[in-house]
Amino acid sequence: MSWWEALLLGVIQGLTEFLPVSSSGHLEIGQALLGTTGEENLTFAIVVHTATVLSTLVILWQEVAQLFKGTFTTVKWNHDKNYVAMILVSMIPVFVVGMFFKEQVESFFGSGLLLVGVCLCVTAFLLYFSEWLSKRRAGMGHEVGYKDAIIIGLAQAVAVLPGLSRSGTTIATGLLCGVKKESVTKFSFLMVLIPILGEAFLELLEILSGEVTSSLGVVPMIVGFVAAFTSGCLACKFMINIVRRQKLIYFAIYCLCAGIFAIVYGLC
């Protein structure tokens, strides 16, 4: 992978991580069009995903700092401890998938664009239906609860498939559960921090131990990381504002078009 390919793919990852259009699906499409294949794709994906997680910490640092302060500076059970507990509960499904089905999930990546296209179409349906239902509720909604956290966590576990947007799936699932748009958006962004950072840490340990080798050079990794981090900061702010204005229908249309393209390309 050259530095300019890493730059392009890093920007794609950063812009699409927080937009409900599937960053993993777009990476698969980008890698297929550029012709980059092999073990380096998975390593690169983990690098740029880590960059976008760090961009989340930058944009939502006040929320993260408040959660840390409320959780570790007092022994009393409070709102912040409760919120962190819900995030931990939401992580259980994706933890199970990561621990027991890691190889099966990884086999889906690099297997062609047909699955990506189908999953993008599913994402389009979820976005459209959740926005339609949310409008019918006329702004009614509640804050995230433990039941919602479990259901949203299950959605996140399913969204490990390339083309099924993690943010789109979790936000849409929260809206279907009746959670307020702003509440589920913030929860969706925060709940992914520990799983992605944990995956990146495990990948680093495997590389250092020699269990996993990658031909990806240092320069492409640095270029991709910086590109994903910078564009991720922009996309994170943009996505929060978009969800507040409830314009998910435009992303549904885009995902449908991208999905059809991926299906046709995969079949050709």
GIKAHU-V825472 format. One record per residue. RES is the residue in one letter. PSI is psi in degrees with one decimal (* if undefined). NEAR is the number of other C-alpha atoms within 8 Angstrom. D_LAST is the distance of its C-alpha to the last C-alpha in whole Angstrom. Layout:
res-><RES:RES>
psi-><PSI:PSI>
near-><NEAR:NEAR>
d_last-><D_LAST:D_LAST>
This chain:
res-><M:S:W:W:E:A:L:L:L:G:V:I:Q:G:L:T:E:F:L:P:V:S:S:S:G:H:L:E:I:G:Q:A:L:L:G:T:T:G:E:E:N:L:T:F:A:I:V:V:H:T:A:T:V:L:S:T:L:V:I:L:W:Q:E:V:A:Q:L:F:K:G:T:F:T:T:V:K:W:N:H:D:K:N:Y:V:A:M:I:L:V:S:M:I:P:V:F:V:V:G:M:F:F:K:E:Q:V:E:S:F:F:G:S:G:L:L:L:V:G:V:C:L:C:V:T:A:F:L:L:Y:F:S:E:W:L:S:K:R:R:A:G:M:G:H:E:V:G:Y:K:D:A:I:I:I:G:L:A:Q:A:V:A:V:L:P:G:L:S:R:S:G:T:T:I:A:T:G:L:L:C:G:V:K:K:E:S:V:T:K:F:S:F:L:M:V:L:I:P:I:L:G:E:A:F:L:E:L:L:E:I:L:S:G:E:V:T:S:S:L:G:V:V:P:M:I:V:G:F:V:A:A:F:T:S:G:C:L:A:C:K:F:M:I:N:I:V:R:R:Q:K:L:I:Y:F:A:I:Y:C:L:C:A:G:I:F:A:I:V:Y:G:L:C>
psi-><126.0:169.7:-34.9:-30.2:-40.1:-38.8:-48.0:-46.1:-33.2:-42.2:-42.7:-45.9:-48.0:-41.6:-31.5:-9.9:-42.6:-12.9:142.8:57.9:6.7:99.8:-39.2:-38.8:-41.2:-34.1:-40.9:-43.3:-46.0:-43.1:-34.9:-41.6:-34.8:-17.2:19.9:123.4:169.5:-175.1:-27.1:-25.1:-45.4:-42.7:-43.9:-40.5:-41.3:-39.8:-48.6:-30.0:-39.8:-39.2:-41.6:-30.1:-42.2:-33.0:-31.6:-42.4:-34.9:-47.7:-38.7:31.6:-32.9:-43.6:-42.4:-42.9:-39.7:-39.7:-42.1:-45.3:-47.0:-25.4:-39.5:-5.7:0.0:151.1:-12.7:145.1:125.4:-173.8:-41.3:-43.2:-40.2:-39.4:-42.9:-38.9:-39.8:-37.2:-43.2:-40.1:-41.2:-22.2:-13.9:-49.0:-45.5:-27.7:-42.8:-44.2:-44.2:-35.2:-38.8:-13.3:26.0:-47.4:-39.1:-40.8:-45.3:-26.6:-22.3:-26.1:132.2:9.8:8.5:168.8:-4.2:-48.2:-41.1:-45.6:-44.5:-43.6:-35.4:-38.1:-37.9:-42.3:-42.6:-44.0:-44.2:-44.0:-45.1:-48.6:-39.7:-38.2:-41.0:-45.1:-38.6:-39.5:-37.8:-26.2:-4.5:46.4:-1.0:148.2:167.2:170.3:161.9:132.8:-179.7:-37.9:-43.7:-41.0:-41.5:-46.4:-43.4:-36.4:-39.4:-40.0:-39.9:-37.1:-39.4:-31.7:9.9:-14.7:136.4:127.8:-20.5:104.7:126.4:-51.4:-40.9:-43.1:-44.9:-40.2:-44.6:-42.1:-42.5:-41.5:-39.6:-30.3:-7.3:14.4:145.8:147.3:-50.4:-37.1:-46.2:-29.4:-48.5:-42.4:-39.9:-41.2:-36.9:-31.2:-17.2:-10.9:-54.7:-45.1:-44.2:-43.7:-37.5:-40.8:-41.1:-39.2:-42.7:-39.7:-40.3:-42.3:-40.4:-37.8:-43.9:-33.5:-10.4:1.5:-31.7:130.7:147.9:139.8:1.3:124.3:169.9:-42.7:-49.4:-36.9:-43.1:-46.3:-45.9:-39.9:-49.4:-42.5:-43.1:-39.3:-46.9:-50.0:-29.0:-38.2:-43.0:-44.7:-35.5:-46.4:-43.6:-42.5:-40.6:-44.4:-37.9:-47.0:-36.3:-35.7:-3.0:58.4:34.4:-19.3:-35.1:-37.2:-32.3:-44.1:-43.8:-45.6:-37.5:-45.4:-44.9:-37.4:-44.0:-41.8:-45.3:-39.4:-48.0:-44.7:-39.6:-30.0:-19.0:*>
near-><8:6:10:7:10:13:12:10:12:15:14:12:17:20:14:14:15:12:13:13:17:17:14:11:14:13:12:13:10:9:12:9:6:7:6:8:9:5:9:10:10:8:11:11:10:12:12:15:12:12:14:15:12:9:13:14:9:8:9:8:9:6:7:9:8:9:12:10:8:12:12:7:7:6:6:4:6:8:7:11:11:9:9:10:8:11:12:9:11:14:11:9:12:12:9:9:10:8:7:6:9:9:6:7:10:7:8:9:10:7:6:8:12:12:10:17:15:12:13:18:12:9:17:14:9:13:15:11:8:12:13:8:10:12:8:6:8:6:7:7:8:7:8:11:7:8:6:11:13:11:10:13:15:11:12:13:10:7:11:9:10:15:17:17:16:12:13:15:16:14:13:12:13:14:15:10:7:10:14:14:12:9:10:15:11:9:10:11:11:9:12:9:9:7:11:12:10:8:9:11:8:8:10:8:8:10:11:7:7:7:7:7:7:8:6:10:7:6:7:15:12:8:12:18:13:10:13:18:14:11:11:19:14:9:14:13:9:8:10:11:8:10:12:8:6:8:8:11:9:7:13:14:9:10:13:11:8:10:14:11:9:13:14:9:9:9:6:4>
d_last-><24:26:29:27:24:26:28:24:23:27:27:24:25:29:28:25:28:30:28:27:23:22:23:21:18:18:19:16:14:16:16:13:13:16:15:18:18:21:24:25:22:24:27:26:25:29:31:29:30:33:34:33:35:38:37:38:41:42:41:42:45:48:47:46:49:51:49:51:54:54:53:55:58:60:60:60:57:56:53:51:52:50:47:47:47:45:42:43:43:39:38:39:36:33:36:36:32:32:35:34:30:29:27:25:24:24:21:19:19:16:14:11:10:10:14:14:13:15:18:18:18:21:23:23:24:27:28:28:30:32:33:34:36:38:39:41:43:44:44:46:45:46:46:44:46:45:43:41:40:40:37:35:35:34:31:31:30:27:26:25:22:19:18:22:24:27:30:28:28:32:33:32:33:36:37:36:39:41:41:42:39:41:42:39:37:40:39:36:36:39:38:35:37:39:35:33:37:37:34:34:38:37:34:36:39:36:36:39:40:38:36:33:32:30:29:29:32:34:34:30:31:34:32:29:32:34:31:30:34:35:32:32:36:35:32:35:37:35:34:37:38:35:36:39:38:36:33:30:29:27:26:24:23:21:20:18:17:15:14:12:11:10:9:6:5:6:4:0>
